[in-house]
């Protein structure tokens, strides 16, 4: 794990939010049309990234760390399927730490979309004094989170892999 990330975890009470698609759930670029067309049970069939899930479980056992999820989806059915997937594959994550942003319920521009997770983290911080960390695979979202919340909040998923 990246030393800077290790130091943050070692020296703070933290909640580490993981993205789903491409981070703890396998995702390929060719699947975008299935997502946009709301293919039934699409997320229920997705394979977990076992290495990332093992790291999530290990981190969750630390007394000063909790694991959460911040993920996007387009439709209510996808949100339901993502929740089912998480209950099946990551039952150690508390329901109150799972936040799935349903894009069809929001109004945003193309330029604002990468900031949605950062704004969710900001909102969650209002009632939580733990230091938030986002583990993400999308560089636009990571950069937007840096710009919105400052450095050392968002890290690429490769930073947790050895």
Backbone as a printed PyTorch tensor [residue, N CA C, xyz], in Angstrom:
tensor([[[  0.8510,  -1.1800,   0.0000],
         [  0.0000,   0.0000,   0.0000],
         [  0.8930,   1.2380,   0.0000]],

        [[  0.4540,   2.2750,  -0.6520],
         [  1.1680,   3.5400,  -0.7080],
         [  1.4360,   4.0480,   0.7010]],

        [[  2.6750,   4.4620,   0.9730],
         [  3.0660,   4.8940,   2.3200],
         [  2.1900,   6.0380,   2.8250]],

        [[  1.9160,   7.0140,   1.9820],
         [  1.0850,   8.1470,   2.3900],
         [ -0.2920,   7.6640,   2.8660]],

        [[ -0.8700,   6.7190,   2.1430],
         [ -2.1710,   6.1630,   2.5150],
         [ -2.0580,   5.3770,   3.8200]],

        [[ -1.0010,   4.5980,   3.9610],
         [ -0.7760,   3.8610,   5.2090],
         [ -0.6730,   4.7980,   6.4020]],

        [[  0.0410,   5.9100,   6.2300],
         [  0.2030,   6.8840,   7.3180],
         [ -1.1290,   7.5240,   7.7090]],

        [[ -1.9440,   7.8410,   6.7210],
         [ -3.2660,   8.4200,   7.0120],
         [ -4.0910,   7.4320,   7.8240]],

        [[ -4.0890,   6.1810,   7.3980],
         [ -4.8730,   5.1510,   8.0890],
         [ -4.3370,   4.9080,   9.4880]],

        [[ -3.0180,   4.9040,   9.6380],
         [ -2.3980,   4.6230,  10.9310],
         [ -2.6590,   5.7410,  11.9370]],

        [[ -2.7390,   6.9820,  11.4810],
         [ -2.7730,   8.1330,  12.3850],
         [ -4.1360,   8.8010,  12.5210]],

        [[ -5.1930,   8.2150,  11.9710],
         [ -6.5140,   8.8510,  12.0050],
         [ -7.6100,   7.8040,  12.1340]],

        [[ -8.7620,   8.2330,  12.6540],
         [ -9.9710,   7.4320,  12.4990],
         [-10.4680,   7.7220,  11.0930]],

        [[-10.6650,   6.6750,  10.2880],
         [-11.0020,   6.8840,   8.8870],
         [-12.2030,   6.0500,   8.4730]],

        [[-12.8820,   6.5480,   7.4680],
         [-13.8510,   5.7530,   6.7320],
         [-13.3610,   5.7490,   5.2860]],

        [[-13.1370,   4.5570,   4.7770],
         [-12.6120,   4.4090,   3.4240],
         [-13.7570,   3.9810,   2.5250]],

        [[-14.1270,   4.8700,   1.6160],
         [-15.1900,   4.5940,   0.6610],
         [-14.5740,   4.0230,  -0.6130]],

        [[-15.0540,   2.8730,  -1.0180],
         [-14.6100,   2.2490,  -2.2510],
         [-15.6620,   2.4610,  -3.3240]],

        [[-15.2060,   2.7590,  -4.5210],
         [-16.0460,   2.7330,  -5.7110],
         [-16.3600,   1.2660,  -5.9980]],

        [[-17.3710,   1.0010,  -6.7910],
         [-17.6680,  -0.3830,  -7.1610],
         [-17.1090,  -0.7190,  -8.5450]],

        [[-17.6790,  -0.1510,  -9.5990],
         [-17.3310,  -0.5220, -10.9830],
         [-15.8660,  -0.2390, -11.2820]],

        [[-15.1140,  -1.2920, -11.5480],
         [-13.7060,  -1.1500, -11.8740],
         [-12.7990,  -1.0870, -10.6630]],

        [[-13.3660,  -1.0960,  -9.4750],
         [-12.5700,  -1.0330,  -8.2470],
         [-12.7140,  -2.3320,  -7.4610]],

        [[-13.9180,  -2.6150,  -6.9720],
         [-14.1260,  -3.9030,  -6.2850],
         [-15.0210,  -4.8410,  -7.0920]],

        [[-15.5040,  -4.3660,  -8.2320],
         [-16.3070,  -5.1700,  -9.1590],
         [-15.6460,  -5.0840, -10.5320]],

        [[-15.4590,  -6.2280, -11.1790],
         [-14.8550,  -6.2400, -12.5210],
         [-15.7450,  -5.4520, -13.4880]],

        [[-15.0900,  -4.6720, -14.3380],
         [-15.8010,  -3.8250, -15.2970],
         [-14.9260,  -3.6760, -16.5320]],

        [[-15.5410,  -3.7470, -17.6910],
         [-14.8050,  -3.4820, -18.9220],
         [-15.5580,  -2.4300, -19.7260]],

        [[-14.8200,  -1.7000, -20.5320],
         [-15.3950,  -0.5830, -21.2960],
         [-16.5270,  -1.0440, -22.2040]],

        [[-16.4830,  -2.2700, -22.6870],
         [-17.5160,  -2.7740, -23.5830],
         [-18.8630,  -2.9860, -22.9110]],

        [[-18.9200,  -2.8420, -21.6070],
         [-20.1680,  -3.0610, -20.8700],
         [-21.0200,  -1.7970, -20.7200]],

        [[-20.5170,  -0.6900, -21.2120],
         [-21.2260,   0.5770, -21.0530],
         [-22.6360,   0.5390, -21.6500]],

        [[-22.7990,  -0.1300, -22.7960],
         [-24.1180,  -0.1800, -23.4340],
         [-25.1100,  -0.9830, -22.5830]],

        [[-24.6390,  -2.0340, -21.9080],
         [-25.5220,  -2.8150, -21.0310],
         [-25.9900,  -1.9680, -19.8500]],

        [[-25.1180,  -1.1130, -19.3600],
         [-25.4770,  -0.2330, -18.2460],
         [-26.4720,   0.8180, -18.7160]],

        [[-26.1660,   1.4780, -19.8240],
         [-27.0420,   2.5410, -20.3380],
         [-28.4270,   2.0090, -20.7130]],

        [[-28.4900,   0.7710, -21.2210],
         [-29.7810,   0.2020, -21.6160],
         [-30.4960,  -0.4880, -20.4570]],

        [[-29.8900,  -0.4340, -19.2710],
         [-30.4850,  -1.0050, -18.0510],
         [-30.7700,  -2.5050, -18.2060]],

        [[-29.7580,  -3.2290, -18.6870],
         [-29.8780,  -4.6760, -18.8500],
         [-30.2640,  -5.3130, -17.5180]],

        [[-31.3340,  -6.1030, -17.4790],
         [-31.7780,  -6.7220, -16.2200],
         [-30.6780,  -7.5890, -15.5890]],

        [[-30.5530,  -7.4700, -14.2870],
         [-29.6140,  -8.2690, -13.4780],
         [-28.1470,  -8.0880, -13.8560]],

        [[-27.8240,  -7.0330, -14.5610],
         [-26.4450,  -6.8170, -15.0080],
         [-25.4620,  -6.8560, -13.8380]],

        [[-25.7710,  -6.1140, -12.7900],
         [-24.8350,  -6.0380, -11.6600],
         [-24.8250,  -7.3150, -10.8310]],

        [[-25.9130,  -8.0460, -10.8200],
         [-25.9540,  -9.2920, -10.0520],
         [-24.9920, -10.3260, -10.6180]],

        [[-24.6970, -10.2190, -11.9020],
         [-23.8310, -11.1800, -12.5780],
         [-22.3590, -10.7850, -12.5410]],

        [[-22.0380,  -9.6340, -11.9980],
         [-20.6700,  -9.1250, -12.0320],
         [-19.7670,  -9.8970, -11.0730]],

        [[-18.5300, -10.0920, -11.5080],
         [-17.5330, -10.8160, -10.7150],
         [-16.7960,  -9.8460,  -9.7770]],

        [[-16.5920, -10.2320,  -8.5350],
         [-15.8360,  -9.3600,  -7.6260],
         [-14.3500,  -9.3550,  -7.9580]],

        [[-13.6680,  -8.2790,  -7.6130],
         [-12.2120,  -8.2300,  -7.6770],
         [-11.7480,  -8.7420,  -6.3160]],

        [[-11.4000, -10.0190,  -6.2710],
         [-11.1440, -10.6990,  -5.0010],
         [-10.0020, -10.0760,  -4.2050]],

        [[ -8.9610,  -9.6320,  -4.8700],
         [ -7.8400,  -9.0050,  -4.1680],
         [ -8.2870,  -7.7510,  -3.4400]],

        [[ -9.1020,  -6.9370,  -4.0870],
         [ -9.5910,  -5.7060,  -3.4660],
         [-10.5250,  -6.0460,  -2.3020]],

        [[-11.3970,  -7.0260,  -2.4750],
         [-12.2860,  -7.4200,  -1.3720],
         [-11.4930,  -7.9240,  -0.1700]],

        [[-10.4140,  -8.6520,  -0.3960],
         [ -9.5700,  -9.1210,   0.7170],
         [ -8.9560,  -7.9380,   1.4610]],

        [[ -8.4890,  -6.9490,   0.7190],
         [ -7.9120,  -5.7500,   1.3370],
         [ -8.9780,  -4.9920,   2.1110]],

        [[-10.1770,  -4.8910,   1.5530],
         [-11.2810,  -4.2120,   2.2410],
         [-11.5700,  -4.8990,   3.5830]],

        [[-11.6440,  -6.2260,   3.5730],
         [-11.9070,  -6.9840,   4.8100],
         [-10.7950,  -6.7580,   5.8300]],

        [[ -9.5580,  -6.7920,   5.3560],
         [ -8.4120,  -6.6020,   6.2510],
         [ -8.4460,  -5.2090,   6.8810]],

        [[ -8.6910,  -4.2010,   6.0760],
         [ -8.7690,  -2.8310,   6.5950],
         [ -9.9260,  -2.6810,   7.5810]],

        [[-11.0370,  -3.3260,   7.2790],
         [-12.2290,  -3.2210,   8.1230],
         [-12.0030,  -3.8070,   9.5210]],

        [[-11.0260,  -4.6950,   9.6660],
         [-10.7230,  -5.2860,  10.9720],
         [ -9.9310,  -4.3440,  11.8720]],

        [[ -9.3650,  -3.2840,  11.3060],
         [ -8.6270,  -2.3120,  12.1200],
         [ -9.6210,  -1.5170,  12.9570]],

        [[ -9.2400,  -1.2360,  14.2040],
         [-10.1800,  -0.5810,  15.1230],
         [-10.5200,   0.8570,  14.7280]],

        [[ -9.6500,   1.5190,  13.9740],
         [ -9.8900,   2.9150,  13.6010],
         [-10.3880,   3.0790,  12.1660]],

        [[-10.7780,   1.9630,  11.5210],
         [-11.1710,   2.0050,  10.1080],
         [-12.5440,   1.3780,   9.9190]],

        [[-13.3610,   2.0400,   9.1260],
         [-14.5980,   1.4320,   8.6190],
         [-14.5650,   1.5250,   7.1130]],

        [[-15.1930,   0.5620,   6.4750],
         [-15.2580,   0.5160,   5.0200],
         [-16.6570,   0.9180,   4.5720]],

        [[-16.7080,   1.6970,   3.5070],
         [-17.9770,   2.0960,   2.9200],
         [-17.9000,   2.0090,   1.4030]],

        [[-18.9980,   2.3450,   0.7780],
         [-19.1120,   2.3370,  -0.6860],
         [-19.7080,   3.6690,  -1.1200]],

        [[-19.1190,   4.2450,  -2.1520],
         [-19.7550,   5.3510,  -2.8810],
         [-19.6680,   4.9660,  -4.3520]],

        [[-20.8240,   4.7550,  -4.9600],
         [-20.8880,   4.2950,  -6.3330],
         [-22.0100,   5.0230,  -7.0700]],

        [[-21.8840,   5.0800,  -8.3700],
         [-22.9280,   5.6630,  -9.2150],
         [-23.6760,   4.5550,  -9.9430]],

        [[-24.9180,   4.8280, -10.2820],
         [-25.6710,   3.9800, -11.1960],
         [-26.6640,   4.8750, -11.9180]],

        [[-27.2920,   4.3370, -12.9430],
         [-28.2200,   5.1590, -13.7270],
         [-29.6760,   4.9860, -13.3070]],

        [[-30.0340,   3.8040, -12.8360],
         [-31.4470,   3.4950, -12.6060],
         [-31.6670,   2.8610, -11.2380]],

        [[-32.9010,   2.9370, -10.7630],
         [-33.2610,   2.3550,  -9.4690],
         [-33.0060,   0.8480,  -9.4330]],

        [[-33.2610,   0.1640, -10.5410],
         [-33.0270,  -1.2840, -10.5920],
         [-31.5400,  -1.6050, -10.4030]],

        [[-30.6940,  -0.7730, -10.9810],
         [-29.2520,  -0.9710, -10.8320],
         [-28.8270,  -0.7380,  -9.3890]],

        [[-29.4110,   0.2520,  -8.7600],
         [-29.1100,   0.5160,  -7.3520],
         [-29.4980,  -0.6960,  -6.5040]],

        [[-30.6660,  -1.2250,  -6.7370],
         [-31.1230,  -2.4150,  -6.0050],
         [-30.1720,  -3.5880,  -6.2290]],

        [[-29.7640,  -3.7940,  -7.4840],
         [-28.8580,  -4.8960,  -7.8000],
         [-27.4770,  -4.6990,  -7.1810]],

        [[-26.9930,  -3.4610,  -7.1510],
         [-25.7060,  -3.1970,  -6.5050],
         [-25.7890,  -3.4960,  -5.0130]],

        [[-26.8840,  -3.1110,  -4.3780],
         [-27.0550,  -3.4170,  -2.9500],
         [-27.0790,  -4.9230,  -2.7080]],

        [[-27.7790,  -5.6500,  -3.5640],
         [-27.8230,  -7.1130,  -3.4490],
         [-26.4260,  -7.6970,  -3.6390]],

        [[-25.6910,  -7.2030,  -4.6250],
         [-24.3310,  -7.6660,  -4.8740],
         [-23.4590,  -7.4400,  -3.6380]],

        [[-23.5680,  -6.2560,  -3.0530],
         [-22.7600,  -5.9450,  -1.8650],
         [-23.1160,  -6.8480,  -0.6890]],

        [[-24.3940,  -7.0800,  -0.4660],
         [-24.8000,  -7.9640,   0.6370],
         [-24.2650,  -9.3770,   0.4270]],

        [[-24.1830,  -9.8010,  -0.8170],
         [-23.6960, -11.1410,  -1.1370],
         [-22.1660, -11.2300,  -1.0610]],

        [[-21.4730, -10.2190,  -1.5790],
         [-20.0170, -10.2950,  -1.7330],
         [-19.2160,  -9.5170,  -0.6880]],

        [[-19.8450,  -8.5680,  -0.0140],
         [-19.1460,  -7.7560,   0.9980],
         [-20.0610,  -7.5270,   2.2000]],

        [[-20.5030,  -8.6000,   2.8490],
         [-21.4640,  -8.4590,   3.9530],
         [-20.9020,  -7.7370,   5.1690]],

        [[-19.6050,  -7.5330,   5.2200],
         [-18.9760,  -6.8320,   6.3400],
         [-19.1870,  -5.3170,   6.2790]],

        [[-19.6810,  -4.8080,   5.1590],
         [-19.9280,  -3.3650,   5.0320],
         [-21.3030,  -3.0500,   5.6090]],

        [[-21.3300,  -2.1180,   6.5500],
         [-22.5930,  -1.7220,   7.1770],
         [-23.4680,  -0.9730,   6.1650]],

        [[-24.7660,  -1.2350,   6.2280],
         [-25.7000,  -0.5770,   5.3050],
         [-25.5980,   0.9450,   5.3720]],

        [[-25.3700,   1.4860,   6.5630],
         [-25.3030,   2.9520,   6.6890],
         [-24.0530,   3.5360,   6.0270]],

        [[-23.1120,   2.6750,   5.6430],
         [-21.9040,   3.1400,   4.9550],
         [-21.9630,   2.9150,   3.4430]],

        [[-23.1110,   2.5210,   2.9480],
         [-23.2830,   2.2890,   1.5070],
         [-24.0830,   3.4490,   0.9160]],

        [[-23.4700,   4.1120,  -0.0620],
         [-24.0890,   5.2810,  -0.6970],
         [-24.0000,   5.1060,  -2.2100]],

        [[-25.1410,   4.8530,  -2.8160],
         [-25.1980,   4.6570,  -4.2650],
         [-25.9690,   5.8230,  -4.8600]],

        [[-25.3000,   6.5790,  -5.6810],
         [-25.8680,   7.7800,  -6.2950],
         [-26.6250,   7.3670,  -7.5480]],

        [[-27.9300,   7.5860,  -7.5280],
         [-28.7750,   7.2470,  -8.6760],
         [-28.8160,   8.4560,  -9.6110]],

        [[-28.0810,   8.3710, -10.7050],
         [-27.8870,   9.5080, -11.6000],
         [-29.1770,  10.0000, -12.2380]],

        [[-30.1310,   9.1070, -12.4980],
         [-31.3770,   9.5210, -13.1550],
         [-32.2110,  10.4560, -12.2740]],

        [[-31.9150,  10.5170, -11.0000],
         [-32.6540,  11.3940, -10.0870],
         [-31.9970,  12.7700,  -9.9340]],

        [[-30.8520,  12.9590, -10.5780],
         [-30.0990,  14.1970, -10.4190],
         [-30.0730,  15.0080, -11.7090]],

        [[-29.8660,  16.2970, -11.5460],
         [-29.6250,  17.1790, -12.6760],
         [-28.1890,  17.6740, -12.5430]],

        [[-27.3770,  17.4120, -13.5530],
         [-25.9750,  17.8060, -13.5220],
         [-25.4790,  17.9340, -14.9590]],

        [[-24.4050,  18.6830, -15.1080],
         [-23.7830,  18.8110, -16.4240],
         [-22.6680,  17.7770, -16.5530]],

        [[-22.1770,  17.6150, -17.7640],
         [-21.0600,  16.6960, -18.0070],
         [-19.8480,  17.1150, -17.1610]],

        [[-19.6550,  18.4130, -17.0150],
         [-18.5260,  18.9210, -16.2350],
         [-18.7080,  18.6850, -14.7350]],

        [[-19.9480,  18.6480, -14.2710],
         [-20.2270,  18.4480, -12.8430],
         [-20.1860,  16.9750, -12.4160]],

        [[-20.3950,  16.0650, -13.3560],
         [-20.4960,  14.6410, -13.0070],
         [-19.3060,  14.1140, -12.1970]],

        [[-18.0480,  14.4410, -12.5610],
         [-16.9290,  13.9070, -11.7680],
         [-16.9120,  14.3820, -10.3110]],

        [[-17.6490,  15.4420, -10.0030],
         [-17.6650,  16.0070,  -8.6480],
         [-18.7450,  15.4010,  -7.7490]],

        [[-19.6080,  14.5560,  -8.2980],
         [-20.7330,  14.0440,  -7.5170],
         [-20.2950,  13.2570,  -6.2830]],

        [[-19.2650,  12.4450,  -6.4090],
         [-18.7970,  11.6700,  -5.2510],
         [-18.1430,  12.5820,  -4.2130]],

        [[-17.3910,  13.5780,  -4.6630],
         [-16.7820,  14.5340,  -3.7300],
         [-17.8600,  15.2820,  -2.9490]],

        [[-18.9210,  15.6660,  -3.6280],
         [-20.0230,  16.3590,  -2.9480],
         [-20.7310,  15.4330,  -1.9740]],

        [[-20.8380,  14.1460,  -2.3110],
         [-21.4210,  13.1690,  -1.3910],
         [-20.5390,  13.0440,  -0.1400]],

        [[-19.2340,  12.9580,  -0.3350],
         [-18.3080,  12.8720,   0.8040],
         [-18.4270,  14.1130,   1.6760]],

        [[-18.5000,  15.2890,   1.0610],
         [-18.6470,  16.5300,   1.8230],
         [-19.9220,  16.4930,   2.6750]],

        [[-21.0080,  16.0260,   2.0880],
         [-22.2820,  15.9350,   2.8130],
         [-22.1700,  14.9340,   3.9750]],

        [[-21.5320,  13.7990,   3.7350],
         [-21.3810,  12.7810,   4.7810],
         [-20.4930,  13.2730,   5.9210]],

        [[-19.5090,  14.1000,   5.6100],
         [-18.5950,  14.6370,   6.6200],
         [-19.3000,  15.5400,   7.6230]],

        [[-20.4370,  16.1070,   7.2440],
         [-21.1620,  17.0090,   8.1500],
         [-21.5380,  16.3230,   9.4600]],

        [[-21.7880,  15.0120,   9.4130],
         [-22.2180,  14.2680,  10.5990],
         [-21.2150,  13.1930,  11.0170]],

        [[-19.9910,  13.2910,  10.5300],
         [-19.0110,  12.2370,  10.7850],
         [-17.6330,  12.8870,  10.8900]],

        [[-16.9640,  12.7190,  12.0350],
         [-15.6680,  13.3730,  12.2080],
         [-14.4940,  12.5070,  11.7520]],

        [[-14.7770,  11.3160,  11.2000],
         [-13.6960,  10.4780,  10.6820],
         [-13.1630,  11.0710,   9.3830]],

        [[-11.9140,  10.8020,   9.1280],
         [-11.3040,  11.2890,   7.8930],
         [-11.7470,  10.4010,   6.7400]],

        [[-12.3450,  10.9870,   5.7090],
         [-12.7850,  10.1740,   4.5610],
         [-11.6560,   9.9510,   3.5680]],

        [[-11.6850,   8.7780,   2.9690],
         [-10.7760,   8.4340,   1.8880],
         [-11.6270,   7.7650,   0.8080]],

        [[-11.3900,   8.1240,  -0.4360],
         [-12.0730,   7.4990,  -1.5630],
         [-11.0600,   6.6760,  -2.3500]],

        [[-11.3770,   5.4010,  -2.5820],
         [-10.5740,   4.5300,  -3.4340],
         [-11.3680,   4.3530,  -4.7250]],

        [[-10.7880,   4.7660,  -5.8360],
         [-11.5160,   4.9510,  -7.0980],
         [-10.6270,   4.5310,  -8.2640]],

        [[-11.2420,   4.1410,  -9.3830],
         [-10.4630,   3.8190, -10.5780],
         [-10.5440,   4.9030, -11.6440]],

        [[-11.4770,   5.8190, -11.5360],
         [-11.7050,   6.8410, -12.5530],
         [-10.8710,   8.0870, -12.2360]],

        [[ -9.9110,   8.3900, -13.1070],
         [ -9.0080,   9.5120, -12.8560],
         [ -9.7250,  10.8550, -12.8350]],

        [[-10.7780,  11.0280, -13.6380],
         [-11.5350,  12.2840, -13.6110],
         [-12.1770,  12.4960, -12.2390]],

        [[-12.7000,  11.4320, -11.6520],
         [-13.3200,  11.5320, -10.3210],
         [-12.2530,  11.7990,  -9.2610]],

        [[-11.1110,  11.1490,  -9.3760],
         [-10.0180,  11.3850,  -8.4220],
         [ -9.5650,  12.8400,  -8.4820]],

        [[ -9.3470,  13.3580,  -9.6790],
         [ -8.9180,  14.7580,  -9.8250],
         [ -9.9850,  15.7280,  -9.3360]],

        [[-11.2400,  15.4450,  -9.6310],
         [-12.3250,  16.3100,  -9.1630],
         [-12.3860,  16.3090,  -7.6310]],

        [[-12.1660,  15.1500,  -7.0320],
         [-12.1790,  15.0540,  -5.5690],
         [-11.0150,  15.8410,  -4.9810]],

        [[ -9.8250,  15.7440,  -5.5880],
         [ -8.6780,  16.5620,  -5.1580],
         [ -9.0460,  18.0410,  -5.2140]],

        [[ -9.6070,  18.4620,  -6.3480],
         [ -9.9430,  19.8780,  -6.5390],
         [-10.9960,  20.3590,  -5.5560]],

        [[-11.9400,  19.5100,  -5.2330],
         [-13.0690,  19.9060,  -4.3860],
         [-12.7590,  19.7810,  -2.8940]],

        [[-12.0690,  18.7140,  -2.4970],
         [-11.8560,  18.4430,  -1.0730],
         [-10.3930,  18.5260,  -0.6370]],

        [[ -9.4710,  18.6560,  -1.5790],
         [ -8.0570,  18.7410,  -1.2280],
         [ -7.3330,  17.4250,  -1.4250]],

        [[ -6.0160,  17.4930,  -1.3240],
         [ -5.1780,  16.3070,  -1.5000],
         [ -5.4420,  15.2840,  -0.4110]],

        [[ -4.9980,  14.0850,  -0.6450],
         [ -5.0430,  12.9920,   0.3320],
         [ -6.4560,  12.5780,   0.7170]],

        [[ -7.4230,  12.7820,  -0.1880],
         [ -8.7800,  12.2950,   0.0420],
         [ -9.0850,  11.1560,  -0.9260]],

        [[ -8.6230,  11.2560,  -2.1550],
         [ -8.9240,  10.2390,  -3.1680],
         [ -7.6310,   9.6160,  -3.6830]],

        [[ -7.6820,   8.2810,  -3.8400],
         [ -6.5300,   7.5290,  -4.3230],
         [ -6.9950,   6.5440,  -5.3860]],

        [[ -6.1270,   6.3110,  -6.3660],
         [ -6.4300,   5.2990,  -7.3700],
         [ -6.3360,   3.9280,  -6.7180]],

        [[ -7.1860,   3.0020,  -7.1430],
         [ -7.2280,   1.6620,  -6.5600],
         [ -5.8720,   0.9770,  -6.6130]],

        [[ -5.0510,   1.2840,  -7.5870],
         [ -3.7260,   0.6550,  -7.6790],
         [ -2.8570,   0.9730,  -6.4560]],

        [[ -3.1760,   2.0380,  -5.7290],
         [ -2.3970,   2.4130,  -4.5530],
         [ -2.6110,   1.4970,  -3.3610]],

        [[ -3.6310,   0.6600,  -3.4010],
         [ -3.8480,  -0.2780,  -2.2780],
         [ -3.3180,  -1.6660,  -2.5920]],

        [[ -2.9210,  -1.8850,  -3.8350],
         [ -2.4430,  -3.2020,  -4.2530],
         [ -0.9280,  -3.2730,  -4.0830]],

        [[ -0.4550,  -4.4160,  -3.6480],
         [  0.9980,  -4.5740,  -3.4690],
         [  1.5980,  -5.2090,  -4.6780]]])
